[in-house]
Amino acid sequence: MKKVVLFVFMLLQLWACGQVKYREVLSLADEFVSSLETDYQSYGLLGGVDKIKYTRDGLYQVFPMGRLINVKIDSMASDDDYEQLRQALASHYSADGRVRQVYRCHAGTIMIDCRN
């Protein structure tokens, strides 16, 4: 029994670490998702080029395009790095009715689909 409790605790720690790692990028993405509900119908074809936001450490870039939100790692990143980011975003938005899908583009970046 002690091993099971320890195992569950370790799993929760790993999950929490992933959420902490992406806390700021999730917060920036949340701002754009919310603004599509309240302030904007769409950011237009060229997107919100003037609305691009970066995390304080400069590792992530978040910007809107139409009703899509693009999340990009702004440094050398592997497929695993993007997959971990996609999973964190998908988990974060799994119960959010405003987000249809979180997927990876052919270009490698992550898209948050808020289209109706």
C-alpha distances in whole Angstrom, upper triangle without the diagonal:
4,5,5,6,9,10,11,12,14,16,17,19,20,21,23,25,26,28,29,31,33,33,37,37,36,38,41,40,39,43,44,43,43,47,47,47,49,51,52,53,52,53,56,56,56,53,53,54,55,52,50,47,45,42,43,42,44,41,41,44,44,47,48,50,51,48,46,44,44,42,43,41,44,44,43,40,38,37,34,35,36,33,31,33,34,30,30,33,32,29,31,33,31,32,35,38,41,39,40,39,37,39,40,44,46,47,43,43,40,42,41,43,44,47,47
4,5,5,6,9,10,11,12,14,16,17,19,20,21,23,25,26,27,29,31,31,35,36,34,36,40,39,38,42,44,42,43,46,47,46,49,51,52,52,52,52,55,56,56,53,52,53,54,50,48,45,43,40,41,40,42,39,40,43,43,46,47,50,51,48,46,44,43,41,41,40,43,42,41,38,37,37,33,33,35,33,30,32,33,30,29,32,32,29,30,33,32,32,36,39,41,39,40,39,37,39,40,43,45,46,42,42,40,41,40,43,44,47,48
4,5,5,6,9,10,10,12,14,15,16,18,20,21,23,25,26,27,29,30,34,34,33,35,38,38,37,41,42,41,42,45,46,45,48,50,51,51,51,51,53,54,54,51,50,51,52,49,46,44,42,38,39,38,40,37,38,41,41,44,46,48,49,46,44,42,41,38,39,37,40,39,39,36,34,33,30,31,33,30,27,30,31,27,27,31,30,27,29,32,30,31,34,38,40,38,39,37,35,36,37,41,42,43,39,39,37,39,38,41,42,45,46
4,5,5,6,9,10,11,12,14,15,17,18,20,22,23,24,26,28,28,32,33,31,33,36,36,35,38,40,38,39,43,43,43,45,47,48,48,48,48,51,51,51,49,48,49,50,47,45,42,40,37,38,37,39,36,36,39,39,42,43,46,47,44,41,40,39,37,37,36,39,39,38,35,33,32,29,29,31,28,26,28,29,25,25,28,27,24,26,29,27,28,31,34,37,35,36,34,33,34,35,39,41,41,38,37,35,37,36,38,39,42,43
4,5,5,6,9,10,11,12,14,15,16,18,20,21,22,24,26,27,30,31,29,31,35,34,33,37,39,37,38,41,42,41,43,46,46,47,47,47,50,51,51,48,47,48,49,45,43,41,39,36,37,36,38,35,35,38,38,41,42,45,46,43,41,39,39,36,37,35,38,38,38,35,34,33,29,29,31,29,26,28,29,25,24,27,27,23,25,28,26,27,30,33,36,34,35,34,32,34,35,39,41,42,38,37,35,37,35,38,39,42,42
4,6,5,6,9,10,11,12,14,15,16,19,20,21,23,25,25,29,30,29,31,34,33,33,36,38,37,38,41,42,42,44,46,46,47,47,47,50,50,50,47,46,47,48,44,42,39,37,34,35,33,36,33,34,37,37,40,42,44,46,43,40,38,38,35,35,34,36,36,35,32,31,31,27,27,29,27,24,26,28,24,23,27,27,23,25,28,27,28,31,34,36,35,36,34,32,33,34,38,40,40,37,36,34,36,35,37,39,42,43
4,5,5,6,9,10,11,12,14,15,17,19,20,21,23,24,28,29,27,29,32,32,32,35,37,35,36,40,40,40,42,44,45,46,45,45,48,48,48,45,44,45,46,43,41,38,36,33,34,33,35,32,32,35,35,38,40,42,43,41,38,36,35,32,33,31,34,34,33,30,29,28,24,25,27,24,21,24,25,22,21,25,24,21,23,26,25,26,29,32,34,32,33,31,29,30,31,35,37,37,34,33,31,33,32,35,36,39,41
4,5,5,6,9,10,11,12,14,16,17,18,20,22,22,26,27,25,27,30,29,29,32,34,32,33,37,37,37,39,41,42,43,42,42,45,46,46,43,42,43,44,41,39,36,34,31,33,32,34,31,31,33,33,36,37,40,41,38,36,34,34,31,32,31,34,33,33,30,29,28,24,25,26,23,21,23,24,20,19,22,22,19,20,23,22,23,26,29,31,30,30,29,27,29,30,34,36,37,33,32,30,31,30,33,34,37,38
4,5,5,6,9,10,11,12,15,16,16,18,20,21,24,25,24,26,29,29,28,31,33,32,33,36,37,37,39,41,42,43,42,42,45,46,45,42,42,43,43,40,38,35,33,30,30,30,32,29,29,32,32,36,37,40,41,38,36,34,33,30,31,30,33,32,32,29,29,28,24,24,26,24,21,23,24,20,19,22,23,19,20,24,23,24,26,30,32,30,31,30,28,29,31,34,37,37,33,32,30,32,30,33,34,37,39
4,5,5,6,9,10,11,13,14,15,17,19,20,23,24,23,25,28,28,28,31,33,32,33,36,37,37,39,41,41,42,42,41,44,45,44,41,40,41,42,39,36,33,31,28,29,28,30,27,27,31,31,34,36,38,40,38,35,33,32,29,29,27,30,30,29,26,26,25,21,21,23,21,18,20,22,19,18,21,22,19,20,23,23,24,27,30,32,30,31,29,27,28,29,32,34,34,31,30,28,30,29,32,34,37,38
4,5,5,6,9,10,11,13,14,16,17,18,22,22,21,23,26,26,25,29,30,29,30,34,34,34,37,38,39,40,39,39,41,42,41,39,38,39,40,37,34,32,30,27,28,27,29,26,26,29,29,32,33,36,37,34,32,30,29,26,27,26,29,28,28,25,24,23,19,20,21,19,16,18,19,16,15,18,18,15,17,20,19,21,24,27,29,27,28,25,23,25,26,29,31,32,28,27,25,27,26,29,31,34,35
4,5,5,6,9,10,11,12,14,16,16,20,21,19,21,24,24,23,26,28,27,28,31,32,32,34,36,37,38,37,37,40,41,40,37,36,38,38,35,33,30,28,25,27,26,28,25,25,28,27,31,32,34,36,33,31,28,28,25,26,25,28,28,29,26,25,24,21,20,22,20,16,18,19,16,14,17,17,14,15,19,18,19,22,25,27,25,27,25,23,25,26,30,32,32,29,27,25,27,25,28,29,32,34
4,5,5,6,9,10,10,12,14,15,19,20,19,20,23,23,23,26,28,27,29,32,33,33,35,36,37,38,38,37,40,41,40,37,36,37,37,34,32,29,27,23,24,23,26,23,23,26,27,30,32,35,36,34,31,29,28,25,26,24,27,26,27,24,24,24,20,19,21,19,16,17,19,16,14,18,19,16,16,20,20,21,24,27,28,27,28,26,24,25,26,30,32,32,28,27,25,27,26,29,30,34,35
4,5,5,6,9,10,11,13,14,18,18,17,20,22,22,23,26,27,26,28,31,32,32,34,36,36,37,36,36,38,39,38,35,34,35,36,33,30,27,25,22,23,22,24,21,21,24,25,28,30,32,34,32,29,27,26,23,23,21,24,24,24,21,20,20,16,16,18,16,12,14,16,13,12,16,17,14,15,19,19,21,23,26,27,25,26,24,21,23,23,27,29,29,25,24,22,24,24,27,29,32,34
4,5,5,7,9,10,11,12,16,16,15,17,20,19,19,23,24,23,25,28,28,29,31,33,33,34,33,33,35,36,36,33,32,33,34,30,28,26,24,21,23,22,23,21,20,23,23,26,27,30,32,29,26,24,23,20,21,20,23,24,24,21,20,20,16,15,17,15,11,13,14,11,9,13,13,10,12,15,15,17,19,23,24,22,23,21,19,20,21,25,27,27,24,22,20,22,21,24,25,29,30
4,5,5,6,9,10,10,14,15,14,15,19,19,18,21,23,22,24,27,28,28,30,31,32,33,33,32,35,36,35,32,31,32,33,29,27,24,22,19,20,20,22,20,19,22,22,25,27,30,32,29,27,24,24,21,22,20,23,24,24,22,22,22,18,17,18,17,13,14,16,13,10,13,15,12,12,16,16,18,19,23,24,22,24,22,20,22,23,26,29,29,25,23,21,23,22,25,26,29,31
4,5,5,6,9,10,13,14,14,16,18,19,19,22,24,23,25,27,29,29,31,32,33,34,33,32,35,36,35,32,31,31,32,29,26,23,21,18,18,17,19,17,17,21,21,25,27,30,32,29,27,24,23,20,20,18,21,21,21,19,19,19,16,14,16,16,12,13,15,13,11,14,16,14,14,17,18,20,21,25,25,23,25,23,20,22,22,25,28,27,23,22,20,22,22,25,27,30,32
4,5,5,7,9,12,12,11,14,16,16,17,20,21,21,23,25,26,27,29,30,30,31,30,29,32,33,32,29,28,28,29,26,24,21,19,16,18,17,18,15,15,18,18,22,24,26,28,26,23,21,20,16,17,15,18,18,19,16,17,16,13,12,13,12,8,9,11,10,7,10,12,11,11,15,16,18,19,23,23,20,22,20,17,18,18,22,24,24,20,18,17,19,18,22,23,27,29
4,5,5,6,10,10,9,11,14,14,14,17,19,18,19,22,23,24,26,27,27,29,28,27,30,31,30,27,26,27,28,24,22,19,18,15,17,16,18,16,15,17,17,20,22,25,27,24,22,19,19,16,17,16,19,20,21,18,19,19,16,14,14,14,10,10,12,10,7,9,11,9,8,12,14,16,16,20,20,18,21,19,16,18,19,22,25,24,21,19,16,18,17,20,21,25,27
4,5,5,8,10,10,11,14,15,15,17,20,20,21,23,25,26,27,28,29,30,29,28,32,33,31,28,27,27,28,24,22,19,17,13,14,14,16,14,14,17,17,21,23,26,28,26,24,21,20,17,18,16,18,19,21,19,20,20,18,15,16,16,13,12,15,14,10,12,15,13,12,15,17,19,19,23,23,21,24,22,19,21,21,24,27,26,23,20,19,20,19,23,24,28,30
4,6,8,9,10,12,13,14,16,18,19,20,21,24,25,26,28,28,29,30,29,28,31,31,30,27,25,26,26,23,20,17,15,12,13,12,14,11,11,15,16,19,22,25,27,26,23,19,18,15,15,13,15,16,17,15,16,17,15,12,13,14,10,10,13,12,9,12,15,14,13,16,18,20,21,24,23,21,24,21,18,19,19,22,24,23,20,18,16,19,18,22,24,27,30
4,6,5,6,9,10,11,12,14,16,16,18,20,21,23,24,25,25,27,25,24,27,28,26,23,22,22,23,20,17,15,13,10,12,12,13,10,9,12,12,16,18,21,24,22,19,16,15,11,12,11,14,15,17,15,16,16,15,11,12,13,10,8,11,11,7,9,12,12,10,13,16,18,18,21,20,18,20,18,15,16,17,19,22,21,18,15,13,15,15,19,20,24,26
4,6,5,6,9,10,10,13,15,15,16,18,20,21,22,23,24,26,25,24,27,28,27,24,22,23,23,20,18,14,13,10,11,12,14,12,11,13,13,16,19,22,24,22,20,16,16,13,15,14,16,18,20,18,20,20,18,15,15,16,13,11,13,13,10,10,14,13,10,13,16,17,17,20,19,18,21,19,17,19,19,22,25,24,21,18,16,17,16,19,20,24,26
4,5,5,6,9,10,11,13,14,15,17,19,20,21,21,22,24,23,22,25,26,25,21,19,20,20,16,14,11,9,6,8,10,11,10,9,11,11,14,16,20,22,21,19,15,15,12,13,13,14,16,19,18,20,21,20,16,16,17,15,12,15,15,12,12,15,15,12,15,18,19,18,21,20,18,21,20,17,19,20,22,25,23,20,17,16,17,16,19,20,23,26
4,5,5,6,9,10,11,12,14,16,17,19,20,20,20,22,21,19,22,23,22,18,17,17,18,15,12,9,8,6,10,10,10,9,7,8,7,11,13,17,19,18,15,12,11,8,10,10,12,14,17,16,18,18,17,14,13,15,13,9,12,13,10,9,13,14,11,13,16,18,17,20,18,16,19,17,14,16,16,18,21,19,17,13,12,13,12,16,17,20,23
4,5,5,6,9,10,10,12,14,15,17,18,19,19,21,20,19,22,23,23,19,18,19,20,16,14,12,11,10,13,14,14,13,10,11,9,12,14,17,19,17,15,12,12,10,12,13,15,18,20,18,20,19,18,15,14,15,13,10,11,12,9,7,11,11,8,10,13,14,13,16,15,13,16,15,12,15,16,18,22,21,18,15,12,13,11,14,15,19,21
4,5,5,6,9,10,10,12,15,16,16,17,18,20,19,18,22,24,23,19,17,19,18,15,14,11,11,9,12,14,14,14,12,12,10,13,14,18,19,17,16,13,14,12,14,15,17,20,22,21,23,23,22,19,18,19,17,13,15,16,12,11,14,14,10,12,15,16,14,17,15,15,18,17,15,18,19,21,25,23,21,18,15,15,13,16,16,20,22
4,5,5,7,9,10,11,13,15,16,15,16,18,17,15,19,21,19,16,14,15,15,11,10,7,8,8,11,13,13,13,10,9,7,9,11,14,17,15,14,10,11,10,12,13,15,18,21,20,22,22,22,18,17,19,17,14,15,16,14,12,15,16,13,13,17,18,16,18,15,15,18,17,15,17,18,19,23,21,19,16,14,14,12,15,15,18,21
4,5,5,6,9,10,11,13,15,15,15,16,15,14,17,19,18,14,13,15,15,12,11,9,10,11,14,16,15,14,11,10,7,8,9,12,14,12,10,7,9,8,11,13,15,18,21,19,21,21,20,18,15,17,16,12,12,14,12,9,12,13,10,10,14,15,13,15,12,11,14,13,12,14,15,17,20,19,17,14,11,10,8,11,11,15,18
4,5,5,6,8,10,11,12,13,14,16,15,15,19,21,20,17,15,17,18,14,14,12,13,13,16,18,18,17,14,13,10,11,11,15,16,13,12,10,12,12,15,17,19,22,24,23,24,24,23,20,18,19,18,15,15,16,13,10,12,13,10,9,13,13,11,13,11,10,14,14,13,16,18,20,23,22,21,17,14,13,10,12,11,15,17
4,6,5,6,9,10,10,11,12,14,14,13,17,19,19,15,13,15,15,11,12,10,12,13,15,18,17,18,15,13,10,10,10,14,15,13,13,10,13,13,16,18,19,23,25,24,26,26,26,23,21,22,21,17,18,19,16,14,16,17,13,13,17,17,14,15,12,13,16,17,16,19,20,21,25,24,22,19,16,15,12,14,13,16,18
4,5,5,6,9,10,10,9,11,10,10,13,16,15,12,10,13,13,9,10,10,13,14,17,19,18,18,15,12,9,8,7,10,11,9,9,7,10,11,14,17,19,22,25,24,26,25,25,22,20,21,21,17,17,19,17,13,16,17,14,13,16,17,14,15,11,11,14,15,14,17,18,19,22,21,20,17,14,12,10,11,10,13,15
4,6,5,7,9,10,10,11,11,11,15,17,17,14,13,16,17,13,14,13,16,16,20,22,21,20,17,15,11,11,9,12,12,9,9,8,11,12,16,19,21,24,26,25,26,25,25,23,20,21,20,17,16,17,16,12,13,15,12,10,13,13,10,11,7,8,11,12,12,15,17,18,22,22,21,17,14,12,9,9,7,11,12
4,5,5,6,8,9,11,12,13,16,19,20,16,15,18,18,14,15,15,17,18,21,23,22,22,19,17,14,13,12,14,14,11,12,11,15,16,19,22,23,27,29,28,29,28,28,26,23,24,23,20,19,20,18,15,16,17,14,12,15,14,11,12,8,10,14,15,16,19,21,22,26,25,24,21,18,16,12,13,10,13,14
4,5,5,5,6,9,9,10,13,17,17,13,12,15,15,12,14,14,17,18,21,23,22,23,19,17,14,12,10,13,12,10,12,11,14,16,19,22,23,27,30,29,30,30,30,27,25,26,25,22,21,23,21,17,19,20,17,15,19,18,14,14,11,13,16,17,17,20,22,23,26,25,25,21,19,16,13,14,11,13,14
4,6,6,5,6,7,8,12,14,16,12,12,16,16,13,15,16,19,20,23,26,24,24,20,18,14,12,10,11,9,7,10,10,14,16,19,23,24,28,30,29,30,29,29,27,24,25,25,22,20,22,21,17,18,20,17,15,17,17,13,13,9,10,13,15,16,18,21,21,24,24,24,20,18,15,12,11,8,10,11
4,6,7,7,10,12,15,18,19,16,16,19,19,16,18,19,22,22,25,28,27,27,23,21,17,16,13,15,13,10,13,13,17,19,22,25,27,31,33,31,33,31,31,29,27,27,27,24,22,23,22,18,19,20,17,15,17,16,12,11,8,11,13,16,17,20,23,24,27,27,27,23,20,17,14,13,9,11,11
4,6,8,11,12,16,19,20,17,16,19,19,16,18,19,22,23,25,28,27,28,24,22,19,17,15,16,15,13,15,15,19,21,24,27,28,32,35,33,35,34,34,32,29,30,29,26,25,26,24,21,22,23,20,18,20,19,15,14,12,14,17,20,21,24,26,26,30,29,29,26,23,20,17,16,13,14,14
4,7,9,10,13,17,18,14,13,17,16,13,16,17,20,22,24,27,26,27,24,21,17,15,13,15,13,12,15,15,18,20,23,26,27,31,34,33,35,34,34,32,29,30,30,26,26,27,26,22,23,25,22,20,23,22,18,17,14,16,19,21,22,24,26,26,29,29,29,25,23,20,18,17,14,15,16
4,5,7,10,13,14,11,11,15,14,12,15,17,20,22,25,28,26,26,23,20,16,14,11,12,10,9,12,13,16,19,22,25,26,30,32,31,33,32,33,31,28,29,29,26,24,27,25,22,23,25,22,19,22,22,18,17,13,15,17,19,20,22,24,23,27,26,26,23,21,18,16,15,12,12,13
4,7,9,12,14,12,12,16,17,15,17,19,23,25,28,30,28,28,25,22,18,15,12,11,8,8,11,13,17,20,23,26,27,31,33,32,34,32,33,31,28,29,30,26,25,27,26,22,23,25,22,20,22,22,18,16,13,14,16,18,19,21,23,23,26,26,26,23,21,18,15,14,10,10,10
4,5,9,11,8,9,13,14,13,15,17,20,23,26,28,26,26,22,19,15,12,9,8,5,5,9,11,14,17,20,23,24,28,30,29,31,30,31,29,26,27,28,24,23,25,24,21,21,24,22,19,22,22,18,17,13,14,15,17,18,19,21,20,22,22,23,20,18,15,13,12,10,9,11
4,7,8,5,6,9,10,9,11,14,18,20,23,25,23,23,20,16,13,10,6,6,4,7,9,10,12,15,18,21,22,25,28,27,29,28,30,27,24,26,27,23,22,25,24,20,22,24,22,20,23,24,20,19,16,16,17,18,18,19,20,19,21,20,21,18,17,14,14,13,11,12,14
4,6,5,7,10,12,12,14,17,20,23,26,28,25,25,22,18,16,12,9,6,5,8,10,12,14,17,19,23,23,27,29,28,30,29,31,29,26,27,29,25,24,27,27,23,24,27,25,23,25,26,23,22,18,18,18,19,20,20,21,19,21,20,22,19,19,16,15,14,13,12,15
4,5,9,10,13,14,15,18,21,24,27,28,25,25,22,18,16,13,10,6,6,9,10,12,13,17,18,22,22,26,28,27,29,28,30,28,25,27,28,25,24,27,27,23,24,28,26,24,26,27,24,23,20,19,19,19,19,19,19,17,19,18,20,18,18,15,16,14,14,13,16
4,7,7,10,11,12,16,18,22,25,26,23,23,20,16,14,11,9,6,7,11,11,12,12,16,17,20,20,23,25,25,27,26,29,27,24,26,28,24,23,27,27,23,25,28,26,24,27,29,26,25,21,20,21,21,20,20,19,17,18,17,19,17,17,15,16,16,16,16,19
4,6,8,8,9,13,16,19,22,23,20,21,17,14,11,8,5,4,6,9,9,9,10,13,15,18,18,22,24,24,26,25,27,25,22,24,25,22,21,24,24,20,22,25,23,21,24,26,22,22,18,18,19,19,18,18,18,16,18,17,18,15,15,13,14,14,14,14,17
4,5,5,7,10,13,17,19,21,18,19,16,12,10,6,5,6,8,10,10,10,11,13,15,18,18,21,24,24,26,26,28,25,22,25,25,22,21,25,24,20,22,25,23,21,25,26,22,23,19,18,20,20,19,20,20,18,21,19,20,16,16,14,14,15,15,16,19
4,5,6,9,12,16,18,20,17,18,15,11,10,7,8,8,11,13,13,12,11,13,14,17,16,19,22,23,25,25,27,24,22,25,26,22,22,25,25,22,24,27,25,24,27,28,25,26,22,21,23,22,21,21,20,18,20,18,19,16,17,15,16,17,18,19,22
4,6,9,12,16,17,20,17,19,16,13,11,9,10,11,13,15,15,14,14,15,16,18,17,21,24,25,28,28,30,26,24,27,28,24,24,27,26,23,26,28,26,25,28,30,26,27,23,23,25,24,23,24,23,22,24,21,22,19,19,18,19,20,20,21,24
4,6,10,13,15,18,15,17,14,11,9,6,7,10,12,14,13,11,12,13,14,17,16,20,23,23,26,26,28,24,22,25,25,21,22,25,23,20,23,25,22,21,25,26,23,24,20,20,22,22,20,21,21,20,23,21,21,17,17,16,16,17,17,19,22
4,7,10,13,15,12,13,10,7,6,5,7,10,13,14,13,10,10,10,11,13,12,16,19,20,23,23,24,21,19,22,22,18,19,22,21,18,21,23,21,21,24,26,23,24,21,19,22,21,19,19,19,18,21,18,18,15,15,14,15,17,17,19,23
4,7,9,12,9,11,8,6,5,6,10,13,16,16,15,11,11,10,11,12,11,15,18,19,22,22,23,20,18,21,20,17,18,21,19,17,20,22,19,19,23,24,22,24,20,19,22,21,19,20,19,19,22,19,19,15,15,15,15,18,18,21,24
4,6,8,6,7,6,5,6,9,12,16,19,19,17,13,12,10,10,10,9,12,16,16,19,21,21,17,16,19,19,15,17,20,18,16,20,21,19,20,23,25,23,25,23,21,24,22,19,20,19,19,22,19,18,15,15,16,16,19,20,23,26
4,5,5,6,6,7,8,12,15,18,21,21,19,15,14,11,11,10,10,12,16,16,19,20,20,16,16,19,17,14,17,19,16,15,19,20,17,19,23,24,23,25,23,21,24,22,19,20,20,21,23,21,19,16,16,17,17,21,21,25,28
4,5,8,9,10,12,15,18,22,25,24,22,19,17,15,14,13,12,14,17,18,21,23,22,19,19,22,20,17,20,22,19,18,22,23,20,22,26,27,26,28,26,25,28,26,23,24,23,24,27,24,22,19,19,21,21,24,25,28,31
4,6,8,10,13,16,20,23,26,26,24,20,18,15,13,11,10,11,14,15,18,21,20,16,17,20,18,16,19,21,18,19,22,23,21,23,26,28,27,30,28,26,29,27,23,24,23,24,26,23,21,18,19,21,22,25,26,30,33
4,6,7,11,14,17,20,24,24,21,18,15,12,11,9,7,9,12,13,17,19,19,16,16,19,18,15,18,21,18,18,22,23,21,23,26,28,27,29,27,25,27,25,22,22,21,21,23,20,18,16,17,19,20,23,25,28,31
4,7,10,14,17,20,23,23,20,17,14,11,8,6,5,6,9,10,13,15,15,12,12,16,14,12,15,17,16,16,19,20,19,21,24,26,25,28,26,24,25,23,20,19,18,19,20,17,15,13,14,17,18,22,24,27,30
4,7,10,14,16,20,19,16,13,10,7,6,5,5,8,11,11,14,15,15,12,11,14,13,10,13,15,14,13,16,18,17,18,21,23,22,24,22,20,22,20,16,16,15,16,18,16,13,11,11,13,14,18,20,23,26
4,7,10,13,16,17,14,10,8,6,5,6,6,10,13,13,16,17,18,14,13,16,16,12,14,17,15,14,17,19,18,18,21,24,22,24,21,19,21,19,16,16,15,15,17,15,13,10,11,12,13,16,18,21,24
4,7,10,13,13,11,7,6,5,6,9,10,13,16,16,18,18,19,16,14,16,16,12,13,16,15,12,15,18,16,16,19,21,19,20,17,16,18,16,14,14,14,14,17,15,14,10,10,10,10,13,14,17,20
4,7,10,11,9,6,5,7,9,12,12,16,19,18,21,20,22,19,16,19,19,15,15,19,17,15,17,20,18,17,20,22,19,20,17,15,17,16,14,15,15,14,17,15,15,11,11,10,10,12,13,15,19
4,6,7,6,4,6,9,11,15,16,19,22,21,23,22,24,21,18,20,21,17,16,19,19,15,17,20,18,16,19,21,18,18,15,13,15,15,14,15,15,14,17,16,16,13,12,9,9,10,10,12,15
4,6,5,6,7,11,13,17,18,21,23,22,24,23,25,23,19,21,22,19,18,21,21,17,19,22,20,18,21,22,19,19,16,14,15,15,14,15,15,13,16,15,16,13,12,10,10,10,10,11,14
4,5,8,10,14,16,20,21,25,27,26,27,26,27,26,22,23,25,22,20,23,23,19,20,23,21,19,21,22,19,18,14,14,14,15,15,16,17,15,18,18,19,16,15,11,11,10,9,9,12
4,7,10,13,16,20,22,25,27,25,27,25,26,24,21,22,23,20,18,20,20,16,17,20,18,15,18,18,15,14,11,10,11,12,13,14,16,15,18,18,19,16,14,10,9,7,5,5,9
4,6,10,13,17,18,22,23,22,23,21,22,21,17,18,20,16,14,17,17,14,14,17,16,14,16,18,15,14,11,9,10,10,10,11,12,11,15,15,15,12,10,6,6,5,6,7,11
4,7,10,13,15,19,21,19,21,19,20,18,15,17,17,14,13,15,15,11,13,16,14,13,16,17,15,15,12,10,12,11,9,11,12,12,15,14,14,10,8,6,5,7,8,10,14
4,6,10,12,15,17,16,17,16,18,15,12,14,15,12,11,15,14,11,13,16,15,14,17,19,17,18,15,13,14,12,10,10,10,9,12,11,10,7,6,5,6,9,11,13,17
4,7,9,12,14,13,15,14,15,12,10,12,12,9,9,13,12,10,12,15,14,14,17,19,17,19,17,14,16,13,10,10,10,10,13,12,10,6,5,6,8,11,13,16,20
4,6,9,11,10,12,12,14,11,8,12,12,9,10,14,13,12,15,17,17,17,20,23,21,23,21,18,19,16,13,12,10,10,13,10,8,5,6,9,11,15,17,19,23
4,6,8,7,10,11,12,8,8,11,11,9,11,14,13,13,16,18,18,19,21,24,23,25,23,21,22,19,15,14,12,13,15,12,10,8,9,12,14,18,20,23,26
4,7,8,12,14,15,12,11,15,15,13,15,18,17,17,20,22,21,22,25,28,26,28,26,23,25,22,19,18,15,15,17,13,12,10,12,15,17,20,23,25,29
4,6,10,13,14,11,11,15,15,13,16,19,18,18,21,23,23,24,27,30,29,31,29,26,27,25,21,20,17,17,18,14,13,12,14,17,20,23,26,28,32
4,7,10,12,9,11,14,15,14,16,19,19,19,22,24,24,26,28,31,30,32,31,28,28,25,21,20,17,17,17,14,12,12,15,18,21,25,27,30,33
4,7,8,6,7,10,11,11,13,15,16,17,19,20,21,23,24,28,27,30,28,25,26,22,19,17,14,15,15,13,10,10,13,16,19,22,25,28,31
4,5,5,7,9,10,11,13,14,16,17,18,20,21,23,24,28,28,30,29,25,26,22,18,16,13,14,14,13,10,11,13,17,20,23,26,28,31
4,5,5,6,9,10,10,12,14,15,16,18,20,21,22,25,26,28,27,23,23,19,16,13,10,12,12,11,8,10,11,15,18,20,24,26,29
4,5,5,6,9,10,10,12,14,15,16,18,20,20,24,25,27,27,23,23,19,16,14,12,14,15,15,11,12,13,16,18,21,24,27,30
4,5,5,6,9,10,11,12,14,15,17,19,20,23,23,26,25,22,22,19,15,14,12,14,15,14,10,11,11,15,17,20,23,26,29
4,5,5,6,9,10,10,12,14,15,16,18,21,21,23,22,19,19,16,12,10,8,10,12,11,7,7,7,11,13,17,20,22,25
4,5,5,6,9,10,10,12,14,15,16,19,20,22,22,18,18,14,11,9,8,11,13,13,9,10,9,12,14,17,20,22,25
4,5,5,6,9,10,10,12,14,15,19,19,22,22,18,19,16,12,12,11,14,16,16,12,12,11,14,15,18,21,23,26
4,5,5,6,9,10,10,12,14,17,17,20,19,16,17,14,10,10,10,13,15,15,11,10,8,11,12,15,18,21,24
4,5,5,6,8,10,11,12,15,15,18,17,13,14,11,7,7,7,11,13,14,10,9,6,9,9,12,15,18,21
4,5,5,6,8,10,10,14,15,17,17,14,15,11,9,9,10,14,17,17,14,13,10,12,12,14,17,20,22
4,6,5,6,9,10,13,14,17,17,14,15,13,10,11,12,16,19,19,16,14,11,13,12,15,17,20,22
4,5,5,6,8,11,11,14,13,10,12,10,7,9,11,14,17,17,15,12,9,9,8,11,13,16,19
4,5,5,6,9,10,12,13,9,10,8,5,8,11,14,17,18,15,14,10,10,9,11,13,16,18
4,6,5,8,10,13,14,11,13,11,9,12,14,18,21,22,19,17,13,14,12,14,15,18,20
4,6,8,8,12,12,10,12,11,10,13,15,19,22,22,20,17,14,13,11,13,14,17,19
4,6,5,8,9,7,9,8,8,12,15,17,21,22,19,17,13,12,9,10,11,14,15
4,6,8,10,8,9,8,9,12,16,19,22,23,21,19,15,14,11,12,13,15,16
4,6,9,9,10,11,12,16,19,22,25,26,24,22,18,17,14,14,13,16,16
4,5,6,8,10,11,15,18,21,24,25,23,21,17,15,11,11,10,13,13
4,5,7,10,12,16,19,21,25,26,25,22,18,16,12,11,9,11,10
4,7,9,11,15,18,20,23,24,23,20,17,14,10,9,6,8,8
4,6,8,11,14,16,20,21,19,17,13,10,7,6,5,8,9
4,7,10,14,15,18,20,19,17,13,11,8,5,6,7,8
4,6,10,12,15,17,16,14,10,8,6,5,7,9,11
4,7,10,13,14,13,11,7,6,5,6,9,11,14
4,7,10,11,10,9,6,5,7,8,12,13,16
4,7,8,6,6,5,6,9,11,14,16,19
4,5,5,5,6,7,10,11,15,16,19
4,5,8,9,10,14,15,18,19,22
4,6,9,10,14,16,19,20,23
4,7,9,13,15,19,20,24
4,7,10,13,16,18,21
4,7,10,13,15,19
4,6,9,11,15
4,6,9,12
4,6,9
4,6
4
